[in-house]
C-alpha cells in the first residue's frame, strides 16, 4: 500500500480506502452480513488499508453497526470516517440537514453504532441550502473541540461552496475542512473544471467515491454484455450518470491498456489512473466479495506508462467549459511568466489546454 497526507492536515491515509455502502441489506448494494463484513475489513487491513469510510444513511445505520462490530479489534489502527446530513427518518422532519441539532444528534448516534469514543473524519454529506452556513461550521467546530470528532470534511459541494466555507472558517478561526469526498472517474471528469484547482489552492485532500462509475468501468460490461441478473449494477441501476456513447470506448481503452500489463484488469487501470491525478488523497473502493476487493486493491501497484495515460486521457477527456478555458488561456498560454516559470506544464498539457479557442480570425 502507498500512503498520502489527507489534505493540509498531518493525518496520513492509504491511497486506496474501503467504502462500506455494500454492508447490510437495506440499500440493495451488496447485502453483506456480519461474517462477510468481518472478513472484508480484515482483508483490507491486511493489505494496508487504514481509511474506512461509511455514513449514517447507509442502510439507516446498518452499515455503521456492522462496521463497528468488525472494527473492535482494529479501532486504533484505522482512520474512521463517516458522514451526516441526509434524512434518517421519514416522519421526523428535523432528522435531516446540516443543522446544529441534526449534526449533534447524528454524531452521537454514529458513535454508538461504531462503538467508538471519537470519529477521525466527520463529513457533511452535502450542502444544506436551508441552514445558515455558519451554524453548520460552528457546530462542527464544537464537535472537534469536544473531542468527539478529530477532523472535518465535506462531500458533494460545489467548488464555490467549499471556498465560501473555508473562507468563513478562516475568518472566524474555526477548525477547517481538510477533505472533500467527491465523485471522480474516467467517465465523470467534471471535477477538472473547477474542483481540482480549488482543492490544490486550499490544500483539500480529495477522497474519490464511485471511482468505477458504479461498477460500469469494471470491464465486465460492454455493448454486447449487459450487466447480468444479480449484479449490483443490474439490481441497483446506475448510481452515477452514464453516457454510453462515451462509456463504451473508455471500457475498450481500459481493456487495451490492461492487456499491456501482465495480469492487470480494466478496473485496476481505471483506479491507477485516478491515483495519478492531482489533489487525490485516497480513492474509495468497495466490493461485494473479498476476491473483487483484493483485485481492486492491486491497483496501487500498477504503474501506468506515459502512453497509457495519453490514450486514457484522449478517450475520456471532456469538453473544457467556460470560464476554465479562458482562465487557462490567460494564465498559461498568454502570460509570458508561465512559459518561463513552468514550461513543463505547458509542454505536457492536453490539447484543450493548449488550444481552447480554435482558429483565430485573421483580417484579410
Secondary structure as UniProt FT lines:
FT   STRAND          3..5
FT   TURN            7..8
FT   STRAND          12..14
FT   STRAND          16..19
FT   TURN            21..22
FT   TURN            26..27
FT   HELIX           34..46
FT   TURN            47..48
FT   STRAND          51..53
FT   TURN            56..57
FT   HELIX           58..61
FT   HELIX           62..71
FT   TURN            72..74
FT   HELIX           75..77
FT   STRAND          79..84
FT   TURN            93..94
FT   HELIX           100..114
FT   STRAND          119..124
FT   TURN            129..130
FT   HELIX           133..145
FT   TURN            146..147
FT   STRAND          149..155
FT   HELIX           159..171
FT   TURN            172..173
FT   STRAND          177..183
FT   TURN            186..187
FT   HELIX           190..192
FT   TURN            193..194
FT   HELIX           195..202
FT   STRAND          205..209
FT   TURN            211..215
FT   HELIX           216..218
FT   TURN            223..224
FT   TURN            229..230
FT   HELIX           232..236
FT   HELIX           244..259
FT   TURN            262..263
FT   HELIX           266..275
FT   TURN            278..279
FT   STRAND          280..285
FT   HELIX           290..297
FT   HELIX           298..301
FT   HELIX           306..316
FT   TURN            322..323
FT   HELIX           324..328
FT   HELIX           329..333
FT   HELIX           336..341
FT   HELIX           343..347
FT   HELIX           351..354
//
